[in-house]
Amino acid sequence: MSVEQLEQQVQALSAEELQRFAEWFDDHRHDLIPPDETPAAQQEELLRRRQEYFDHPERFEKVGADAELNEYLGGIAREVRARVPSTRPG
């Protein structure tokens, strides 16, 4: 199937089907599209932050078990959702 044919199929979807497809694609995009190489500036930032962690570990919050990590990240997600208006119908 060509990109043009795919575009036509996507545009023919109902609003509900399009929403489901968009959510599915968001959930699977990293499985479908191989990641690009990390740009040099981003790589430098990652290395800077890594070094900052090694130099000042006391500045970082330690998270142990998976459940604790999930709760920590869930808290961040809840805070973001509270601050950013949803684009999903609702």
PDB file with SEQRES, HELIX, SHEET and CRYST1 records, atoms N, CA, C and O in Angstrom:
SEQRES   1 A   90  MET SER VAL GLU GLN LEU GLU GLN GLN VAL GLN ALA LEU          
SEQRES   2 A   90  SER ALA GLU GLU LEU GLN ARG PHE ALA GLU TRP PHE ASP          
SEQRES   3 A   90  ASP HIS ARG HIS ASP LEU ILE PRO PRO ASP GLU THR PRO          
SEQRES   4 A   90  ALA ALA GLN GLN GLU GLU LEU LEU ARG ARG ARG GLN GLU          
SEQRES   5 A   90  TYR PHE ASP HIS PRO GLU ARG PHE GLU LYS VAL GLY ALA          
SEQRES   6 A   90  ASP ALA GLU LEU ASN GLU TYR LEU GLY GLY ILE ALA ARG          
SEQRES   7 A   90  GLU VAL ARG ALA ARG VAL PRO SER THR ARG PRO GLY              
HELIX    1 AA1 VAL A    3  GLN A   11  1                                   9    
HELIX    2 AA2 ALA A   15  LEU A   32  1                                  18    
HELIX    3 AA3 ALA A   40  ASP A   55  1                                  16    
HELIX    4 AA4 PRO A   57  ARG A   59  5                                   3    
HELIX    5 AA5 ASP A   66  ARG A   83  1                                  18    
CRYST1    1.000    1.000    1.000  90.00  90.00  90.00 P 1           1          
ATOM      1  N   MET A   1       0.856  -1.171   0.000  1.00  0.00           N  
ATOM      2  CA  MET A   1       0.000   0.000   0.000  1.00  0.00           C  
ATOM      3  C   MET A   1       0.903   1.236   0.000  1.00  0.00           C  
ATOM      4  O   MET A   1       1.880   1.296   0.747  1.00  0.00           O  
ATOM      5  N   SER A   2       0.584   2.187  -0.812  1.00  0.00           N  
ATOM      6  CA  SER A   2       1.374   3.421  -0.870  1.00  0.00           C  
ATOM      7  C   SER A   2       0.954   4.373   0.243  1.00  0.00           C  
ATOM      8  O   SER A   2      -0.086   4.195   0.877  1.00  0.00           O  
ATOM      9  N   VAL A   3       1.771   5.371   0.462  1.00  0.00           N  
ATOM     10  CA  VAL A   3       1.453   6.381   1.481  1.00  0.00           C  
ATOM     11  C   VAL A   3       0.162   7.103   1.094  1.00  0.00           C  
ATOM     12  O   VAL A   3      -0.671   7.400   1.951  1.00  0.00           O  
ATOM     13  N   GLU A   4       0.004   7.379  -0.191  1.00  0.00           N  
ATOM     14  CA  GLU A   4      -1.205   8.068  -0.652  1.00  0.00           C  
ATOM     15  C   GLU A   4      -2.449   7.232  -0.368  1.00  0.00           C  
ATOM     16  O   GLU A   4      -3.469   7.759   0.077  1.00  0.00           O  
ATOM     17  N   GLN A   5      -2.362   5.912  -0.629  1.00  0.00           N  
ATOM     18  CA  GLN A   5      -3.498   5.037  -0.341  1.00  0.00           C  
ATOM     19  C   GLN A   5      -3.781   4.990   1.162  1.00  0.00           C  
ATOM     20  O   GLN A   5      -4.937   4.990   1.586  1.00  0.00           O  
ATOM     21  N   LEU A   6      -2.741   4.952   1.938  1.00  0.00           N  
ATOM     22  CA  LEU A   6      -2.903   4.943   3.388  1.00  0.00           C  
ATOM     23  C   LEU A   6      -3.556   6.241   3.858  1.00  0.00           C  
ATOM     24  O   LEU A   6      -4.453   6.217   4.700  1.00  0.00           O  
ATOM     25  N   GLU A   7      -3.107   7.371   3.314  1.00  0.00           N  
ATOM     26  CA  GLU A   7      -3.715   8.661   3.672  1.00  0.00           C  
ATOM     27  C   GLU A   7      -5.206   8.661   3.363  1.00  0.00           C  
ATOM     28  O   GLU A   7      -6.009   9.135   4.167  1.00  0.00           O  
ATOM     29  N   GLN A   8      -5.576   8.133   2.204  1.00  0.00           N  
ATOM     30  CA  GLN A   8      -6.991   8.088   1.825  1.00  0.00           C  
ATOM     31  C   GLN A   8      -7.792   7.220   2.796  1.00  0.00           C  
ATOM     32  O   GLN A   8      -8.908   7.573   3.179  1.00  0.00           O  
ATOM     33  N   GLN A   9      -7.221   6.093   3.187  1.00  0.00           N  
ATOM     34  CA  GLN A   9      -7.901   5.205   4.129  1.00  0.00           C  
ATOM     35  C   GLN A   9      -8.082   5.886   5.491  1.00  0.00           C  
ATOM     36  O   GLN A   9      -9.142   5.787   6.108  1.00  0.00           O  
ATOM     37  N   VAL A  10      -7.046   6.569   5.941  1.00  0.00           N  
ATOM     38  CA  VAL A  10      -7.124   7.254   7.237  1.00  0.00           C  
ATOM     39  C   VAL A  10      -8.156   8.372   7.172  1.00  0.00           C  
ATOM     40  O   VAL A  10      -8.939   8.543   8.106  1.00  0.00           O  
ATOM     41  N   GLN A  11      -8.169   9.132   6.084  1.00  0.00           N  
ATOM     42  CA  GLN A  11      -9.126  10.232   5.952  1.00  0.00           C  
ATOM     43  C   GLN A  11     -10.562   9.739   5.850  1.00  0.00           C  
ATOM     44  O   GLN A  11     -11.496  10.490   6.130  1.00  0.00           O  
ATOM     45  N   ALA A  12     -10.748   8.483   5.452  1.00  0.00           N  
ATOM     46  CA  ALA A  12     -12.094   7.925   5.330  1.00  0.00           C  
ATOM     47  C   ALA A  12     -12.639   7.399   6.658  1.00  0.00           C  
ATOM     48  O   ALA A  12     -13.814   7.042   6.742  1.00  0.00           O  
ATOM     49  N   LEU A  13     -11.809   7.349   7.685  1.00  0.00           N  
ATOM     50  CA  LEU A  13     -12.246   6.846   8.979  1.00  0.00           C  
ATOM     51  C   LEU A  13     -13.241   7.798   9.633  1.00  0.00           C  
ATOM     52  O   LEU A  13     -13.190   9.010   9.427  1.00  0.00           O  
ATOM     53  N   SER A  14     -14.141   7.231  10.420  1.00  0.00           N  
ATOM     54  CA  SER A  14     -15.053   8.064  11.206  1.00  0.00           C  
ATOM     55  C   SER A  14     -14.238   8.736  12.311  1.00  0.00           C  
ATOM     56  O   SER A  14     -13.092   8.364  12.561  1.00  0.00           O  
ATOM     57  N   ALA A  15     -14.831   9.710  12.957  1.00  0.00           N  
ATOM     58  CA  ALA A  15     -14.129  10.418  14.035  1.00  0.00           C  
ATOM     59  C   ALA A  15     -13.726   9.444  15.143  1.00  0.00           C  
ATOM     60  O   ALA A  15     -12.621   9.536  15.677  1.00  0.00           O  
ATOM     61  N   GLU A  16     -14.607   8.523  15.486  1.00  0.00           N  
ATOM     62  CA  GLU A  16     -14.305   7.542  16.543  1.00  0.00           C  
ATOM     63  C   GLU A  16     -13.173   6.611  16.107  1.00  0.00           C  
ATOM     64  O   GLU A  16     -12.256   6.337  16.881  1.00  0.00           O  
ATOM     65  N   GLU A  17     -13.243   6.126  14.860  1.00  0.00           N  
ATOM     66  CA  GLU A  17     -12.187   5.239  14.368  1.00  0.00           C  
ATOM     67  C   GLU A  17     -10.851   5.975  14.265  1.00  0.00           C  
ATOM     68  O   GLU A  17      -9.799   5.406  14.555  1.00  0.00           O  
ATOM     69  N   LEU A  18     -10.898   7.233  13.855  1.00  0.00           N  
ATOM     70  CA  LEU A  18      -9.682   8.030  13.752  1.00  0.00           C  
ATOM     71  C   LEU A  18      -9.049   8.229  15.119  1.00  0.00           C  
ATOM     72  O   LEU A  18      -7.828   8.163  15.253  1.00  0.00           O  
ATOM     73  N   GLN A  19      -9.869   8.471  16.136  1.00  0.00           N  
ATOM     74  CA  GLN A  19      -9.355   8.610  17.501  1.00  0.00           C  
ATOM     75  C   GLN A  19      -8.694   7.316  17.951  1.00  0.00           C  
ATOM     76  O   GLN A  19      -7.607   7.340  18.528  1.00  0.00           O  
ATOM     77  N   ARG A  20      -9.350   6.177  17.689  1.00  0.00           N  
ATOM     78  CA  ARG A  20      -8.770   4.878  18.063  1.00  0.00           C  
ATOM     79  C   ARG A  20      -7.463   4.627  17.327  1.00  0.00           C  
ATOM     80  O   ARG A  20      -6.500   4.135  17.914  1.00  0.00           O  
ATOM     81  N   PHE A  21      -7.429   4.966  16.041  1.00  0.00           N  
ATOM     82  CA  PHE A  21      -6.205   4.777  15.259  1.00  0.00           C  
ATOM     83  C   PHE A  21      -5.082   5.662  15.787  1.00  0.00           C  
ATOM     84  O   PHE A  21      -3.945   5.208  15.917  1.00  0.00           O  
ATOM     85  N   ALA A  22      -5.391   6.919  16.091  1.00  0.00           N  
ATOM     86  CA  ALA A  22      -4.373   7.844  16.591  1.00  0.00           C  
ATOM     87  C   ALA A  22      -3.789   7.337  17.907  1.00  0.00           C  
ATOM     88  O   ALA A  22      -2.577   7.393  18.116  1.00  0.00           O  
ATOM     89  N   GLU A  23      -4.652   6.842  18.791  1.00  0.00           N  
ATOM     90  CA  GLU A  23      -4.173   6.299  20.060  1.00  0.00           C  
ATOM     91  C   GLU A  23      -3.322   5.056  19.830  1.00  0.00           C  
ATOM     92  O   GLU A  23      -2.281   4.885  20.463  1.00  0.00           O  
ATOM     93  N   TRP A  24      -3.771   4.184  18.916  1.00  0.00           N  
ATOM     94  CA  TRP A  24      -3.007   2.973  18.610  1.00  0.00           C  
ATOM     95  C   TRP A  24      -1.635   3.354  18.044  1.00  0.00           C  
ATOM     96  O   TRP A  24      -0.614   2.803  18.458  1.00  0.00           O  
ATOM     97  N   PHE A  25      -1.617   4.290  17.106  1.00  0.00           N  
ATOM     98  CA  PHE A  25      -0.354   4.684  16.483  1.00  0.00           C  
ATOM     99  C   PHE A  25       0.586   5.292  17.516  1.00  0.00           C  
ATOM    100  O   PHE A  25       1.780   4.991  17.516  1.00  0.00           O  
ATOM    101  N   ASP A  26       0.066   6.140  18.392  1.00  0.00           N  
ATOM    102  CA  ASP A  26       0.895   6.720  19.454  1.00  0.00           C  
ATOM    103  C   ASP A  26       1.502   5.626  20.329  1.00  0.00           C  
ATOM    104  O   ASP A  26       2.669   5.702  20.711  1.00  0.00           O  
ATOM    105  N   ASP A  27       0.700   4.612  20.643  1.00  0.00           N  
ATOM    106  CA  ASP A  27       1.182   3.525  21.488  1.00  0.00           C  
ATOM    107  C   ASP A  27       2.233   2.651  20.800  1.00  0.00           C  
ATOM    108  O   ASP A  27       3.060   2.040  21.475  1.00  0.00           O  
ATOM    109  N   HIS A  28       2.210   2.585  19.475  1.00  0.00           N  
ATOM    110  CA  HIS A  28       3.072   1.661  18.739  1.00  0.00           C  
ATOM    111  C   HIS A  28       4.115   2.322  17.850  1.00  0.00           C  
ATOM    112  O   HIS A  28       4.875   1.627  17.175  1.00  0.00           O  
ATOM    113  N   ARG A  29       4.166   3.639  17.836  1.00  0.00           N  
ATOM    114  CA  ARG A  29       5.056   4.339  16.902  1.00  0.00           C  
ATOM    115  C   ARG A  29       6.510   3.912  17.047  1.00  0.00           C  
ATOM    116  O   ARG A  29       7.223   3.803  16.049  1.00  0.00           O  
ATOM    117  N   HIS A  30       6.959   3.667  18.280  1.00  0.00           N  
ATOM    118  CA  HIS A  30       8.358   3.310  18.481  1.00  0.00           C  
ATOM    119  C   HIS A  30       8.650   1.884  18.035  1.00  0.00           C  
ATOM    120  O   HIS A  30       9.798   1.542  17.752  1.00  0.00           O  
ATOM    121  N   ASP A  31       7.616   1.052  17.972  1.00  0.00           N  
ATOM    122  CA  ASP A  31       7.790  -0.294  17.436  1.00  0.00           C  
ATOM    123  C   ASP A  31       7.844  -0.272  15.909  1.00  0.00           C  
ATOM    124  O   ASP A  31       8.501  -1.111  15.294  1.00  0.00           O  
ATOM    125  N   LEU A  32       7.155   0.687  15.307  1.00  0.00           N  
ATOM    126  CA  LEU A  32       7.034   0.754  13.848  1.00  0.00           C  
ATOM    127  C   LEU A  32       8.148   1.551  13.186  1.00  0.00           C  
ATOM    128  O   LEU A  32       8.579   1.224  12.080  1.00  0.00           O  
ATOM    129  N   ILE A  33       8.614   2.594  13.860  1.00  0.00           N  
ATOM    130  CA  ILE A  33       9.594   3.505  13.274  1.00  0.00           C  
ATOM    131  C   ILE A  33      10.878   3.415  14.081  1.00  0.00           C  
ATOM    132  O   ILE A  33      10.885   3.751  15.265  1.00  0.00           O  
ATOM    133  N   PRO A  34      11.968   2.965  13.460  1.00  0.00           N  
ATOM    134  CA  PRO A  34      13.223   2.896  14.217  1.00  0.00           C  
ATOM    135  C   PRO A  34      13.661   4.298  14.628  1.00  0.00           C  
ATOM    136  O   PRO A  34      13.488   5.251  13.869  1.00  0.00           O  
ATOM    137  N   PRO A  35      14.224   4.425  15.821  1.00  0.00           N  
ATOM    138  CA  PRO A  35      14.643   5.754  16.271  1.00  0.00           C  
ATOM    139  C   PRO A  35      15.790   6.292  15.430  1.00  0.00           C  
ATOM    140  O   PRO A  35      16.666   5.550  14.984  1.00  0.00           O  
ATOM    141  N   ASP A  36      15.759   7.591  15.229  1.00  0.00           N  
ATOM    142  CA  ASP A  36      16.867   8.256  14.559  1.00  0.00           C  
ATOM    143  C   ASP A  36      18.046   8.297  15.515  1.00  0.00           C  
ATOM    144  O   ASP A  36      17.897   8.087  16.719  1.00  0.00           O  
ATOM    145  N   GLU A  37      19.188   8.564  14.974  1.00  0.00           N  
ATOM    146  CA  GLU A  37      20.347   8.743  15.845  1.00  0.00           C  
ATOM    147  C   GLU A  37      20.120   9.990  16.691  1.00  0.00           C  
ATOM    148  O   GLU A  37      19.506  10.958  16.242  1.00  0.00           O  
ATOM    149  N   THR A  38      20.613   9.951  17.894  1.00  0.00           N  
ATOM    150  CA  THR A  38      20.461  11.084  18.797  1.00  0.00           C  
ATOM    151  C   THR A  38      21.289  12.255  18.266  1.00  0.00           C  
ATOM    152  O   THR A  38      22.490  12.106  18.042  1.00  0.00           O  
ATOM    153  N   PRO A  39      20.662  13.419  18.063  1.00  0.00           N  
ATOM    154  CA  PRO A  39      21.415  14.584  17.589  1.00  0.00           C  
ATOM    155  C   PRO A  39      22.544  14.935  18.570  1.00  0.00           C  
ATOM    156  O   PRO A  39      22.438  14.675  19.768  1.00  0.00           O  
ATOM    157  N   ALA A  40      23.602  15.516  18.056  1.00  0.00           N  
ATOM    158  CA  ALA A  40      24.789  15.833  18.855  1.00  0.00           C  
ATOM    159  C   ALA A  40      24.443  16.699  20.064  1.00  0.00           C  
ATOM    160  O   ALA A  40      24.937  16.445  21.163  1.00  0.00           O  
ATOM    161  N   ALA A  41      23.605  17.714  19.878  1.00  0.00           N  
ATOM    162  CA  ALA A  41      23.253  18.604  20.990  1.00  0.00           C  
ATOM    163  C   ALA A  41      22.497  17.836  22.079  1.00  0.00           C  
ATOM    164  O   ALA A  41      22.707  18.069  23.270  1.00  0.00           O  
ATOM    165  N   GLN A  42      21.621  16.922  21.663  1.00  0.00           N  
ATOM    166  CA  GLN A  42      20.879  16.137  22.640  1.00  0.00           C  
ATOM    167  C   GLN A  42      21.823  15.165  23.353  1.00  0.00           C  
ATOM    168  O   GLN A  42      21.713  14.964  24.562  1.00  0.00           O  
ATOM    169  N   GLN A  43      22.736  14.571  22.610  1.00  0.00           N  
ATOM    170  CA  GLN A  43      23.717  13.677  23.217  1.00  0.00           C  
ATOM    171  C   GLN A  43      24.568  14.420  24.252  1.00  0.00           C  
ATOM    172  O   GLN A  43      24.835  13.898  25.334  1.00  0.00           O  
ATOM    173  N   GLU A  44      24.985  15.628  23.916  1.00  0.00           N  
ATOM    174  CA  GLU A  44      25.762  16.439  24.861  1.00  0.00           C  
ATOM    175  C   GLU A  44      24.958  16.729  26.121  1.00  0.00           C  
ATOM    176  O   GLU A  44      25.498  16.677  27.227  1.00  0.00           O  
ATOM    177  N   GLU A  45      23.674  17.032  25.964  1.00  0.00           N  
ATOM    178  CA  GLU A  45      22.819  17.299  27.121  1.00  0.00           C  
ATOM    179  C   GLU A  45      22.671  16.057  27.986  1.00  0.00           C  
ATOM    180  O   GLU A  45      22.716  16.149  29.213  1.00  0.00           O  
ATOM    181  N   LEU A  46      22.496  14.902  27.365  1.00  0.00           N  
ATOM    182  CA  LEU A  46      22.388  13.654  28.121  1.00  0.00           C  
ATOM    183  C   LEU A  46      23.670  13.385  28.910  1.00  0.00           C  
ATOM    184  O   LEU A  46      23.621  13.000  30.079  1.00  0.00           O  
ATOM    185  N   LEU A  47      24.805  13.590  28.265  1.00  0.00           N  
ATOM    186  CA  LEU A  47      26.079  13.382  28.947  1.00  0.00           C  
ATOM    187  C   LEU A  47      26.283  14.390  30.082  1.00  0.00           C  
ATOM    188  O   LEU A  47      26.828  14.044  31.131  1.00  0.00           O  
ATOM    189  N   ARG A  48      25.842  15.640  29.871  1.00  0.00           N  
ATOM    190  CA  ARG A  48      25.942  16.658  30.917  1.00  0.00           C  
ATOM    191  C   ARG A  48      25.102  16.266  32.128  1.00  0.00           C  
ATOM    192  O   ARG A  48      25.553  16.370  33.268  1.00  0.00           O  
ATOM    193  N   ARG A  49      23.880  15.814  31.869  1.00  0.00           N  
ATOM    194  CA  ARG A  49      23.001  15.416  32.968  1.00  0.00           C  
ATOM    195  C   ARG A  49      23.534  14.177  33.684  1.00  0.00           C  
ATOM    196  O   ARG A  49      23.432  14.067  34.906  1.00  0.00           O  
ATOM    197  N   ARG A  50      24.092  13.260  32.928  1.00  0.00           N  
ATOM    198  CA  ARG A  50      24.683  12.066  33.531  1.00  0.00           C  
ATOM    199  C   ARG A  50      25.826  12.466  34.464  1.00  0.00           C  
ATOM    200  O   ARG A  50      25.931  11.966  35.583  1.00  0.00           O  
ATOM    201  N   GLN A  51      26.675  13.370  33.989  1.00  0.00           N  
ATOM    202  CA  GLN A  51      27.789  13.822  34.811  1.00  0.00           C  
ATOM    203  C   GLN A  51      27.294  14.562  36.041  1.00  0.00           C  
ATOM    204  O   GLN A  51      27.864  14.420  37.123  1.00  0.00           O  
ATOM    205  N   GLU A  52      26.237  15.352  35.883  1.00  0.00           N  
ATOM    206  CA  GLU A  52      25.657  16.058  37.022  1.00  0.00           C  
ATOM    207  C   GLU A  52      25.187  15.060  38.082  1.00  0.00           C  
ATOM    208  O   GLU A  52      25.352  15.289  39.280  1.00  0.00           O  
ATOM    209  N   TYR A  53      24.606  13.958  37.630  1.00  0.00           N  
ATOM    210  CA  TYR A  53      24.174  12.927  38.578  1.00  0.00           C  
ATOM    211  C   TYR A  53      25.370  12.350  39.330  1.00  0.00           C  
ATOM    212  O   TYR A  53      25.320  12.189  40.549  1.00  0.00           O  
ATOM    213  N   PHE A  54      26.433  12.042  38.612  1.00  0.00           N  
ATOM    214  CA  PHE A  54      27.612  11.483  39.267  1.00  0.00           C  
ATOM    215  C   PHE A  54      28.270  12.487  40.211  1.00  0.00           C  
ATOM    216  O   PHE A  54      28.792  12.111  41.260  1.00  0.00           O  
ATOM    217  N   ASP A  55      28.242  13.771  39.831  1.00  0.00           N  
ATOM    218  CA  ASP A  55      28.865  14.805  40.668  1.00  0.00           C  
ATOM    219  C   ASP A  55      28.022  15.154  41.887  1.00  0.00           C  
ATOM    220  O   ASP A  55      28.571  15.462  42.945  1.00  0.00           O  
ATOM    221  N   HIS A  56      26.694  15.110  41.756  1.00  0.00           N  
ATOM    222  CA  HIS A  56      25.794  15.552  42.838  1.00  0.00           C  
ATOM    223  C   HIS A  56      24.610  14.589  42.984  1.00  0.00           C  
ATOM    224  O   HIS A  56      23.473  14.993  42.742  1.00  0.00           O  
ATOM    225  N   PRO A  57      24.840  13.342  43.368  1.00  0.00           N  
ATOM    226  CA  PRO A  57      23.725  12.387  43.472  1.00  0.00           C  
ATOM    227  C   PRO A  57      22.682  12.800  44.519  1.00  0.00           C  
ATOM    228  O   PRO A  57      21.537  12.353  44.457  1.00  0.00           O  
ATOM    229  N   GLU A  58      23.063  13.631  45.460  1.00  0.00           N  
ATOM    230  CA  GLU A  58      22.120  14.048  46.504  1.00  0.00           C  
ATOM    231  C   GLU A  58      20.999  14.924  45.945  1.00  0.00           C  
ATOM    232  O   GLU A  58      19.968  15.086  46.598  1.00  0.00           O  
ATOM    233  N   ARG A  59      21.177  15.479  44.775  1.00  0.00           N  
ATOM    234  CA  ARG A  59      20.153  16.320  44.163  1.00  0.00           C  
ATOM    235  C   ARG A  59      19.028  15.509  43.514  1.00  0.00           C  
ATOM    236  O   ARG A  59      18.001  16.063  43.122  1.00  0.00           O  
ATOM    237  N   PHE A  60      19.227  14.214  43.407  1.00  0.00           N  
ATOM    238  CA  PHE A  60      18.283  13.374  42.673  1.00  0.00           C  
ATOM    239  C   PHE A  60      17.499  12.488  43.624  1.00  0.00           C  
ATOM    240  O   PHE A  60      18.010  12.027  44.645  1.00  0.00           O  
ATOM    241  N   GLU A  61      16.249  12.265  43.262  1.00  0.00           N  
ATOM    242  CA  GLU A  61      15.380  11.438  44.073  1.00  0.00           C  
ATOM    243  C   GLU A  61      15.615   9.979  43.713  1.00  0.00           C  
ATOM    244  O   GLU A  61      15.528   9.601  42.545  1.00  0.00           O  
ATOM    245  N   LYS A  62      15.906   9.174  44.698  1.00  0.00           N  
ATOM    246  CA  LYS A  62      16.170   7.758  44.472  1.00  0.00           C  
ATOM    247  C   LYS A  62      14.849   6.996  44.460  1.00  0.00           C  
ATOM    248  O   LYS A  62      13.990   7.199  45.318  1.00  0.00           O  
ATOM    249  N   VAL A  63      14.704   6.126  43.483  1.00  0.00           N  
ATOM    250  CA  VAL A  63      13.507   5.302  43.344  1.00  0.00           C  
ATOM    251  C   VAL A  63      13.969   3.860  43.287  1.00  0.00           C  
ATOM    252  O   VAL A  63      14.848   3.519  42.496  1.00  0.00           O  
ATOM    253  N   GLY A  64      13.386   3.012  44.116  1.00  0.00           N  
ATOM    254  CA  GLY A  64      13.835   1.630  44.223  1.00  0.00           C  
ATOM    255  C   GLY A  64      13.097   0.657  43.339  1.00  0.00           C  
ATOM    256  O   GLY A  64      13.462   0.468  42.178  1.00  0.00           O  
ATOM    257  N   ALA A  65      12.073   0.045  43.866  1.00  0.00           N  
ATOM    258  CA  ALA A  65      11.351  -1.033  43.194  1.00  0.00           C  
ATOM    259  C   ALA A  65      10.491  -0.503  42.042  1.00  0.00           C  
ATOM    260  O   ALA A  65      10.216   0.693  41.949  1.00  0.00           O  
ATOM    261  N   ASP A  66      10.076  -1.429  41.169  1.00  0.00           N  
ATOM    262  CA  ASP A  66       9.228  -1.065  40.037  1.00  0.00           C  
ATOM    263  C   ASP A  66       7.939  -0.383  40.489  1.00  0.00           C  
ATOM    264  O   ASP A  66       7.504   0.592  39.877  1.00  0.00           O  
ATOM    265  N   ALA A  67       7.339  -0.887  41.541  1.00  0.00           N  
ATOM    266  CA  ALA A  67       6.092  -0.289  42.034  1.00  0.00           C  
ATOM    267  C   ALA A  67       6.328   1.146  42.477  1.00  0.00           C  
ATOM    268  O   ALA A  67       5.499   2.023  42.235  1.00  0.00           O  
ATOM    269  N   GLU A  68       7.448   1.378  43.120  1.00  0.00           N  
ATOM    270  CA  GLU A  68       7.787   2.727  43.570  1.00  0.00           C  
ATOM    271  C   GLU A  68       8.033   3.638  42.370  1.00  0.00           C  
ATOM    272  O   GLU A  68       7.608   4.793  42.364  1.00  0.00           O  
ATOM    273  N   LEU A  69       8.719   3.119  41.358  1.00  0.00           N  
ATOM    274  CA  LEU A  69       8.967   3.891  40.136  1.00  0.00           C  
ATOM    275  C   LEU A  69       7.655   4.197  39.430  1.00  0.00           C  
ATOM    276  O   LEU A  69       7.437   5.323  38.983  1.00  0.00           O  
ATOM    277  N   ASN A  70       6.773   3.193  39.327  1.00  0.00           N  
ATOM    278  CA  ASN A  70       5.478   3.412  38.679  1.00  0.00           C  
ATOM    279  C   ASN A  70       4.664   4.472  39.408  1.00  0.00           C  
ATOM    280  O   ASN A  70       4.010   5.300  38.773  1.00  0.00           O  
ATOM    281  N   GLU A  71       4.699   4.451  40.730  1.00  0.00           N  
ATOM    282  CA  GLU A  71       3.970   5.462  41.511  1.00  0.00           C  
ATOM    283  C   GLU A  71       4.570   6.845  41.287  1.00  0.00           C  
ATOM    284  O   GLU A  71       3.840   7.825  41.134  1.00  0.00           O  
ATOM    285  N   TYR A  72       5.890   6.926  41.267  1.00  0.00           N  
ATOM    286  CA  TYR A  72       6.575   8.205  41.051  1.00  0.00           C  
ATOM    287  C   TYR A  72       6.215   8.772  39.674  1.00  0.00           C  
ATOM    288  O   TYR A  72       5.848   9.941  39.556  1.00  0.00           O  
ATOM    289  N   LEU A  73       6.323   7.935  38.634  1.00  0.00           N  
ATOM    290  CA  LEU A  73       6.010   8.392  37.280  1.00  0.00           C  
ATOM    291  C   LEU A  73       4.520   8.676  37.126  1.00  0.00           C  
ATOM    292  O   LEU A  73       4.129   9.595  36.406  1.00  0.00           O  
ATOM    293  N   GLY A  74       3.689   7.885  37.803  1.00  0.00           N  
ATOM    294  CA  GLY A  74       2.250   8.148  37.780  1.00  0.00           C  
ATOM    295  C   GLY A  74       1.919   9.504  38.375  1.00  0.00           C  
ATOM    296  O   GLY A  74       1.031  10.204  37.888  1.00  0.00           O  
ATOM    297  N   GLY A  75       2.635   9.874  39.429  1.00  0.00           N  
ATOM    298  CA  GLY A  75       2.432  11.192  40.027  1.00  0.00           C  
ATOM    299  C   GLY A  75       2.791  12.304  39.059  1.00  0.00           C  
ATOM    300  O   GLY A  75       2.090  13.312  38.970  1.00  0.00           O  
ATOM    301  N   ILE A  76       3.882  12.119  38.336  1.00  0.00           N  
ATOM    302  CA  ILE A  76       4.273  13.111  37.325  1.00  0.00           C  
ATOM    303  C   ILE A  76       3.202  13.198  36.249  1.00  0.00           C  
ATOM    304  O   ILE A  76       2.814  14.294  35.843  1.00  0.00           O  
ATOM    305  N   ALA A  77       2.720  12.040  35.783  1.00  0.00           N  
ATOM    306  CA  ALA A  77       1.689  12.023  34.739  1.00  0.00           C  
ATOM    307  C   ALA A  77       0.419  12.724  35.215  1.00  0.00           C  
ATOM    308  O   ALA A  77      -0.190  13.488  34.465  1.00  0.00           O  
ATOM    309  N   ARG A  78       0.022  12.465  36.455  1.00  0.00           N  
ATOM    310  CA  ARG A  78      -1.182  13.127  36.985  1.00  0.00           C  
ATOM    311  C   ARG A  78      -0.988  14.640  37.055  1.00  0.00           C  
ATOM    312  O   ARG A  78      -1.902  15.402  36.740  1.00  0.00           O  
ATOM    313  N   GLU A  79       0.193  15.067  37.463  1.00  0.00           N  
ATOM    314  CA  GLU A  79       0.470  16.503  37.543  1.00  0.00           C  
ATOM    315  C   GLU A  79       0.427  17.144  36.164  1.00  0.00           C  
ATOM    316  O   GLU A  79      -0.120  18.235  36.003  1.00  0.00           O  
ATOM    317  N   VAL A  80       0.995  16.480  35.178  1.00  0.00           N  
ATOM    318  CA  VAL A  80       0.983  17.015  33.808  1.00  0.00           C  
ATOM    319  C   VAL A  80      -0.442  17.091  33.293  1.00  0.00           C  
ATOM    320  O   VAL A  80      -0.837  18.104  32.717  1.00  0.00           O  
ATOM    321  N   ARG A  81      -1.230  16.021  33.493  1.00  0.00           N  
ATOM    322  CA  ARG A  81      -2.623  16.035  33.025  1.00  0.00           C  
ATOM    323  C   ARG A  81      -3.424  17.149  33.693  1.00  0.00           C  
ATOM    324  O   ARG A  81      -4.313  17.733  33.072  1.00  0.00           O  
ATOM    325  N   ALA A  82      -3.116  17.442  34.944  1.00  0.00           N  
ATOM    326  CA  ALA A  82      -3.833  18.508  35.648  1.00  0.00           C  
ATOM    327  C   ALA A  82      -3.485  19.880  35.091  1.00  0.00           C  
ATOM    328  O   ALA A  82      -4.307  20.795  35.130  1.00  0.00           O  
ATOM    329  N   ARG A  83      -2.277  20.025  34.577  1.00  0.00           N  
ATOM    330  CA  ARG A  83      -1.826  21.334  34.081  1.00  0.00           C  
ATOM    331  C   ARG A  83      -2.116  21.565  32.612  1.00  0.00           C  
ATOM    332  O   ARG A  83      -2.262  22.710  32.184  1.00  0.00           O  
ATOM    333  N   VAL A  84      -2.203  20.486  31.824  1.00  0.00           N  
ATOM    334  CA  VAL A  84      -2.346  20.612  30.372  1.00  0.00           C  
ATOM    335  C   VAL A  84      -3.749  20.180  29.973  1.00  0.00           C  
ATOM    336  O   VAL A  84      -4.182  19.080  30.318  1.00  0.00           O  
ATOM    337  N   PRO A  85      -4.458  21.033  29.253  1.00  0.00           N  
ATOM    338  CA  PRO A  85      -5.805  20.650  28.835  1.00  0.00           C  
ATOM    339  C   PRO A  85      -5.753  19.488  27.854  1.00  0.00           C  
ATOM    340  O   PRO A  85      -4.859  19.411  27.012  1.00  0.00           O  
ATOM    341  N   SER A  86      -6.713  18.593  27.973  1.00  0.00           N  
ATOM    342  CA  SER A  86      -6.772  17.420  27.114  1.00  0.00           C  
ATOM    343  C   SER A  86      -7.255  17.808  25.716  1.00  0.00           C  
ATOM    344  O   SER A  86      -8.124  18.666  25.555  1.00  0.00           O  
ATOM    345  N   THR A  87      -6.664  17.148  24.703  1.00  0.00           N  
ATOM    346  CA  THR A  87      -7.145  17.342  23.328  1.00  0.00           C  
ATOM    347  C   THR A  87      -8.108  16.242  22.941  1.00  0.00           C  
ATOM    348  O   THR A  87      -8.690  16.264  21.857  1.00  0.00           O  
ATOM    349  N   ARG A  88      -8.277  15.271  23.838  1.00  0.00           N  
ATOM    350  CA  ARG A  88      -9.193  14.161  23.567  1.00  0.00           C  
ATOM    351  C   ARG A  88     -10.623  14.581  23.863  1.00  0.00           C  
ATOM    352  O   ARG A  88     -10.876  15.300  24.830  1.00  0.00           O  
ATOM    353  N   PRO A  89     -11.558  14.136  23.033  1.00  0.00           N  
ATOM    354  CA  PRO A  89     -12.956  14.464  23.306  1.00  0.00           C  
ATOM    355  C   PRO A  89     -13.400  13.798  24.597  1.00  0.00           C  
ATOM    356  O   PRO A  89     -13.004  12.674  24.906  1.00  0.00           O  
ATOM    357  N   GLY A  90     -14.205  14.494  25.320  1.00  0.00           N  
ATOM    358  CA  GLY A  90     -14.546  13.940  26.451  1.00  0.00           C  
ATOM    359  C   GLY A  90     -15.373  13.712  27.455  1.00  0.00           C  
ATOM    360  O   GLY A  90     -15.041  12.958  28.370  1.00  0.00           O  
TER     361      GLY A  90                                                      
END                                                                             
